[in-house]
Amino acid sequence: MGHADTLLAMGGAFLAAAFLARLGSRIGLPTIPLFMLAGILLGPHTPGLVLVEDPHDFSMLSALGLVLLLFYLGLEFHLDDLRRGGKQLLSAGGIYLALNVGAGLGFGFALGWGAREALVLAGVLGISSSAIVTKILIELGHISRPETRLILGVTVVEDIFLALYLAALQPVLSGAQGLGDMALQASKAFGFLMVLAVAARYGTRLFGRIMAVRDNELLVVTFLGTAIFVAGVSEVLGVVDAIGAFMVGLIVAGTPTAPRIRTLVHPLRDAFAAIFFFAFGLAIDPGDIASVAGPVAAAVALTLAMNLTAGLLVARLYRYGVDIAADIATTLVSRGEFALILAAMATGAGLDDRLTPFIAGYVLVLAVLGPVLAKQSHLLARALRSVQARLPDRGSSRDTGTDPDTGPPSGTGLPPDLDTGPDGNLDAGPAPDREPAEAER
């Protein structure tokens, strides 16, 4: 592709993604599936206008979008979050992960596409989209509700699991020869993560000095260079590049300049993450999605069932009633950016050709269905109350949604300064626009 063609394609990609996103916002749809849809419609596999013939032309921009996505996610995360939530939050996150990841693994083996494919599907079905989850909470006005800290706390636990899961998965997907080679690659990956974790715990002061730049231009160049460089080192050592960027964000989050960095990186993240989702759509053949419609429908049904079960168990753990259980279950249904990261890894590893269109169809359905279900959670609560009324009364507080004696629990693992910015985005701290995501987590 020539220079002029590249500029035309890039500009067209941004405009097409923006156009569909504006249409979707009028009916309450998140941007992630719409950016993907723009790529599918303008890609080489769909009749009509073809904006980009070769999806690889966007590969570097797409990789940069992924790095910025995970860097921003790490920037929003604080190591104290889990300590504030305590064992109760870890138990809640563990319930969600055990049910959804376990179901995904079993589903993957049941499909018979292969063991490595099953390991990928465990993560695809197991981890919610924090980007869409946060967007739902904002748009429904649920930020001040008692269960919101719990819901976002579960996504925090999922984030930590994701970093470890990707580090463990990379050696399996890299085609390591034998257990010894696999163990060596896994040791390098986890060793590198441990170094970054120690830096996040004890190196905040050093990184604070590095980032102590008054000029915004120099600050942007500094944190971008650091995130991209560490992402490159991660890739060399066998760790997914985005996880290296996530760990850099985690380190920088504890520095005094974190609020400024959060503000400065926000528009960069949004722009390049849009390209990441658009580029993913370019590689999708709609006919391939149709060929895996059956498995997609089964996976969606399984995810809905597991989320309902997990929502009820977590609500019981926190002594919440069925109204809040329904809110928790429906809000955490959406899948998005992390499933697409796994799809990109699967494509690079040469796994079963059906896996990528399956993930695309699965994400498209749940990214659209999630907000709809969250808005109608009262219908699920009504059905649950109907079932509950037929069971022996155990003194549950199903009318109020919380235990009358204990009330809502406190300290579920999220920063106490959650706020909404002037544009309706969720803020955590002084930064004026902290929206984890739509491009998001």
C-alpha positions in Angstrom: 0.0 0.0 0.0 1.4 3.4 -1.0 1.7 6.4 1.2 -1.4 8.1 -0.1 -3.4 4.9 0.1 -2.3 4.3 3.7 -3.5 7.8 4.7 -6.8 7.4 2.9 -7.4 4.0 4.5 -6.5 5.2 8.0 -8.6 8.3 7.7 -11.5 6.3 6.3 -11.1 3.8 9.2 -11.4 6.5 11.8 -14.4 8.2 10.1 -16.3 4.9 9.6 -15.7 3.8 13.2 -16.8 7.3 14.4 -19.9 7.2 12.2 -21.1 3.8 13.4 -20.2 4.6 17.0 -22.4 7.8 16.9 -25.3 5.8 15.5 -24.9 3.2 18.2 -24.7 5.7 21.0 -28.2 6.8 20.2 -29.5 3.3 21.1 -27.1 2.7 23.9 -24.7 0.3 22.2 -21.0 0.2 23.3 -18.4 1.2 20.7 -16.3 -2.0 20.7 -18.7 -4.1 18.6 -19.4 -1.1 16.3 -15.7 -0.6 15.6 -15.4 -4.3 14.8 -18.5 -4.0 12.6 -16.9 -1.1 10.7 -13.9 -3.3 10.0 -16.0 -6.2 8.8 -18.1 -4.0 6.5 -15.1 -2.2 4.9 -12.8 -5.2 4.8 -11.8 -7.5 1.9 -14.3 -10.2 2.9 -17.5 -8.2 2.5 -19.0 -7.2 -0.9 -19.1 -3.5 -1.6 -16.7 -0.8 -0.7 -13.3 -2.2 0.3 -11.3 0.3 2.3 -8.4 -2.0 3.2 -7.3 -5.0 1.1 -4.7 -6.4 3.5 -5.5 -6.3 7.2 -1.7 -6.5 7.9 -1.4 -2.9 6.7 -2.8 -1.9 10.1 -0.8 -4.4 12.1 1.6 -1.9 13.8 -1.2 0.6 14.5 -3.2 -2.2 15.9 -0.4 -3.4 18.2 0.1 0.2 19.4 -3.6 0.4 20.3 -3.4 -2.8 22.3 -0.3 -1.5 24.2 -2.1 1.8 25.0 -5.2 -0.1 26.1 -3.4 -2.2 28.6 -1.1 0.6 29.8 -4.2 2.6 30.6 -5.8 -0.3 32.4 -2.8 -0.7 34.5 -2.7 3.0 35.2 -6.2 2.8 36.6 -5.4 -0.1 38.9 -4.0 0.2 42.4 -2.4 -2.6 44.4 -4.3 -1.3 47.5 -7.6 -2.2 45.7 -7.4 -5.8 46.6 -6.3 -5.2 50.1 -9.3 -2.9 50.7 -11.6 -5.6 49.3 -10.0 -8.3 51.5 -10.8 -12.0 51.3 -14.5 -11.4 50.5 -13.7 -9.6 47.2 -11.1 -12.3 46.3 -13.8 -14.9 47.0 -16.3 -13.1 44.8 -13.8 -12.8 41.9 -12.8 -16.4 42.5 -16.4 -17.5 42.1 -16.8 -15.7 38.8 -13.5 -17.0 37.5 -14.1 -20.6 38.6 -17.5 -20.9 37.1 -16.8 -19.0 33.8 -13.3 -20.1 33.1 -14.1 -23.7 34.1 -17.2 -23.7 31.9 -15.1 -22.2 29.0 -12.5 -24.9 29.4 -15.1 -27.6 29.4 -16.8 -26.1 26.4 -13.6 -25.8 24.5 -12.8 -29.5 25.0 -16.4 -30.4 24.1 -16.0 -28.7 20.8 -13.1 -30.9 19.9 -11.1 -28.2 18.2 -7.9 -29.1 20.2 -6.3 -28.7 23.6 -4.7 -25.3 22.9 -7.9 -24.0 21.5 -9.7 -25.1 24.6 -7.2 -23.2 26.8 -7.9 -20.0 24.7 -11.7 -20.5 25.0 -11.4 -20.8 28.7 -10.2 -17.2 28.8 -12.6 -16.0 26.1 -15.6 -17.2 28.0 -14.2 -16.5 31.4 -13.3 -12.8 31.5 -15.7 -9.9 31.4 -15.1 -6.7 29.4 -14.3 -4.0 32.0 -14.7 -1.4 29.3 -18.3 -2.3 28.6 -19.1 -3.1 32.2 -18.0 0.4 33.3 -19.8 2.0 30.4 -23.0 0.2 31.5 -22.7 1.4 35.1 -22.2 5.0 34.0 -25.1 5.1 31.4 -27.6 3.4 33.8 -26.7 5.7 36.6 -25.6 2.9 38.9 -22.3 4.4 40.0 -23.7 5.2 43.5 -25.3 1.8 44.0 -23.9 -0.4 46.8 -23.2 -3.3 44.4 -21.1 -1.2 42.0 -17.9 -1.4 44.0 -18.4 -5.2 44.1 -18.9 -5.4 40.3 -15.9 -3.3 39.6 -14.0 -5.2 42.2 -14.7 -8.5 40.4 -13.2 -7.0 37.2 -10.1 -6.0 39.2 -9.6 -9.7 40.3 -10.1 -10.7 36.6 -7.4 -8.2 35.5 -4.9 -9.8 37.8 -5.9 -13.3 36.7 -5.6 -12.2 33.0 -2.0 -11.1 33.5 -1.0 -14.5 35.0 -3.2 -16.4 32.5 -1.6 -14.8 29.5 1.9 -15.3 30.8 1.1 -19.0 31.3 -0.7 -19.3 27.9 2.0 -17.8 25.8 4.5 -20.7 26.1 1.7 -23.1 25.2 0.8 -21.1 22.0 4.4 -20.5 21.0 4.9 -24.1 19.8 7.4 -25.0 22.5 9.0 -28.4 21.9 8.5 -30.6 24.9 7.8 -29.9 28.6 11.3 -28.7 29.2 11.2 -26.0 26.6 7.7 -25.0 27.8 8.8 -24.9 31.4 11.8 -22.7 30.4 9.6 -20.2 28.5 7.1 -20.1 31.3 9.9 -19.5 33.8 11.2 -16.6 31.7 7.7 -15.1 31.4 6.8 -15.4 35.1 10.3 -14.2 36.1 9.9 -11.1 34.0 6.4 -10.5 35.5 7.9 -10.9 39.0 10.6 -8.3 38.3 7.8 -5.9 37.1 5.7 -6.7 40.1 8.6 -5.9 42.5 9.1 -2.7 40.6 5.4 -1.9 41.0 5.7 -2.5 44.7 9.0 -0.9 45.5 10.0 1.2 42.5 7.3 3.8 42.6 9.7 6.5 43.9 12.2 5.9 41.1 9.6 6.0 38.4 8.1 9.0 40.1 11.4 10.8 39.5 11.5 9.7 35.9 8.0 10.9 35.3 8.5 14.2 37.2 8.4 16.3 34.1 6.5 19.6 34.1 6.2 19.9 30.3 3.3 17.8 29.0 5.0 17.1 25.7 8.1 15.6 27.4 5.8 13.6 29.8 3.9 12.1 26.9 7.1 11.1 25.1 8.5 9.6 28.4 5.6 7.4 29.4 4.9 6.3 25.8 8.5 5.4 25.3 8.6 3.5 28.6 5.4 1.6 27.9 6.3 0.6 24.3 9.9 -0.3 25.2 8.9 -2.6 28.1 6.2 -4.1 25.8 8.9 -4.9 23.3 11.1 -6.5 26.0 8.1 -8.5 27.1 7.6 -9.9 23.6 11.3 -10.8 23.4 11.0 -12.8 26.7 7.9 -14.6 25.6 5.4 -12.5 27.5 2.5 -10.9 25.6 3.6 -7.3 24.8 0.4 -5.9 26.2 1.0 -7.4 29.6 4.4 -5.6 29.8 2.5 -2.3 29.1 -0.1 -3.2 31.7 2.7 -3.6 34.3 4.2 -0.3 33.4 0.8 1.3 33.9 0.6 -0.4 37.3 4.0 1.0 38.3 3.2 4.5 37.0 -0.2 4.5 38.8 1.5 5.0 42.1 3.5 8.1 41.1 2.4 11.7 41.7 2.1 12.3 38.0 -0.4 9.5 37.4 -3.4 11.9 37.2 -1.7 13.9 34.5 -0.6 10.8 32.6 -4.1 9.4 32.8 -5.5 12.6 31.2 -2.8 12.8 28.5 -3.0 9.2 27.4 -6.8 9.0 27.3 -7.3 10.4 23.7 -4.3 8.4 22.4 -5.8 5.3 23.9 -9.2 5.9 22.4 -7.9 6.7 18.9 -5.5 3.7 18.6 -7.7 1.2 20.4 -10.4 2.1 17.8 -7.9 1.0 15.1 -7.2 -2.2 17.1 -10.9 -3.2 17.0 -11.3 -2.0 13.4 -8.3 -4.0 12.3 -9.7 -7.1 14.0 -12.9 -6.7 12.1 -11.0 -6.4 8.8 -9.7 -10.0 9.2 -13.2 -11.4 9.8 -15.2 -13.1 7.0 -18.9 -12.8 7.8 -19.4 -16.2 6.1 -17.0 -17.8 8.7 -19.1 -16.4 11.5 -22.2 -18.0 10.0 -20.4 -21.3 9.9 -19.9 -21.3 13.7 -23.3 -19.8 14.6 -24.2 -23.0 16.5 -21.2 -23.0 18.8 -21.5 -19.3 19.3 -25.2 -19.7 20.4 -24.2 -22.5 22.8 -21.4 -20.4 24.2 -23.6 -17.4 24.8 -26.2 -19.6 26.5 -23.5 -21.1 28.7 -22.1 -17.7 29.6 -25.6 -16.4 30.6 -26.2 -19.5 32.8 -22.8 -19.2 34.5 -23.1 -15.5 35.1 -26.5 -16.0 36.6 -25.2 -18.7 38.9 -22.2 -16.6 39.9 -24.3 -13.5 40.5 -26.6 -15.4 42.9 -23.6 -17.0 44.7 -21.8 -13.6 45.1 -25.0 -11.8 46.2 -25.4 -14.5 48.8 -21.8 -14.1 49.9 -22.4 -10.3 50.4 -25.9 -10.9 51.9 -27.6 -9.2 49.0 -31.1 -10.0 47.7 -32.3 -11.1 44.3 -32.6 -7.5 42.9 -28.9 -6.9 43.3 -28.1 -10.4 42.3 -29.8 -9.8 39.0 -27.9 -6.5 38.5 -24.6 -8.2 39.2 -25.3 -11.1 36.9 -26.4 -9.0 33.9 -23.8 -6.3 34.2 -20.9 -8.7 34.1 -22.2 -10.6 31.0 -20.4 -8.5 28.3 -17.3 -9.8 26.7 -15.0 -7.6 24.6 -11.4 -6.4 24.5 -9.7 -9.3 26.3 -11.4 -11.9 24.2 -10.1 -10.1 21.1 -6.6 -10.1 22.5 -6.9 -13.9 22.8 -8.2 -14.1 19.3 -5.2 -12.1 18.0 -2.9 -14.5 19.9 -4.7 -17.5 18.5 -4.3 -16.2 15.0 -0.6 -15.6 15.5 -0.2 -19.1 16.8 -1.9 -20.7 13.8 -4.7 -22.3 15.8 -7.9 -23.7 14.3 -9.3 -21.4 11.7 -12.7 -21.6 13.3 -11.5 -20.0 16.5 -11.2 -16.4 15.4 -14.7 -16.1 13.7 -16.1 -17.9 16.7 -14.6 -15.3 19.1 -15.7 -12.5 16.8 -19.3 -13.7 16.8 -19.3 -14.4 20.5 -18.0 -10.9 21.3 -20.4 -9.2 19.0 -23.4 -11.0 20.5 -22.5 -10.4 24.1 -21.2 -6.9 23.7 -24.6 -5.9 22.3 -26.7 -8.2 24.6 -24.9 -7.2 27.8 -26.2 -3.6 27.9 -29.7 -4.7 26.9 -29.8 -7.3 29.7 -28.5 -4.8 32.3 -31.2 -2.4 31.4 -33.9 -5.1 31.9 -32.4 -6.7 35.0 -35.6 -6.0 36.9 -37.3 -8.6 34.7 -34.8 -11.2 35.8 -35.2 -10.1 39.4 -39.0 -10.5 39.1 -38.5 -14.1 37.8 -36.0 -14.9 40.6 -38.5 -13.5 43.2 -41.2 -15.7 41.7 -39.0 -18.8 42.1 -37.9 -17.7 45.5 -41.5 -17.3 46.7 -42.0 -21.0 46.0 -39.1 -22.0 48.2 -39.1 -22.3 52.0 -38.7 -18.7 53.5 -35.2 -18.3 54.9 -35.7 -14.7 55.9 -33.9 -13.3 52.9 -34.3 -9.5 52.3 -35.6 -9.9 48.7 -37.5 -6.6 48.8 -34.7 -4.3 49.7 -31.9 -6.3 48.0 -29.6 -6.1 51.1 -29.5 -7.7 54.5 -31.5 -5.6 56.9 -29.1 -6.1 59.7 -25.7 -5.7 58.0 -26.6 -3.4 55.1 -24.3 -3.2 52.1 -20.8 -4.3 52.6 -17.9 -1.8 52.5 -14.5 -2.0 51.0 -15.0 -4.1 47.9 -11.7 -3.2 46.4 -12.2 -0.1 44.4 -10.8 3.3 45.0 -13.1 5.3 47.2 -13.0 8.4 45.0 -15.1 7.0 42.1 -16.7 9.9 40.4 -18.1 10.9 37.0 -16.4 13.5 34.9 -17.9 16.2 32.9 -18.5 13.9 29.9 -20.1 11.2 32.0 -17.0 9.1 32.2 -16.0 7.2 35.3 -13.2 8.9 37.2 -11.0 7.5 39.9 -8.9 10.2 41.4 -8.1 13.6 40.2 -8.0 12.8 36.5 -11.0 14.4 34.8 -11.7 11.5 32.3 -11.0 8.1 33.7 -13.2 5.8 31.5 -11.5 2.4 31.6 -12.4 1.8 28.6 -14.3 1.6 25.7 -11.4 0.7 24.1 -10.9 -0.4 26.5 -11.2 -3.0 30.0 
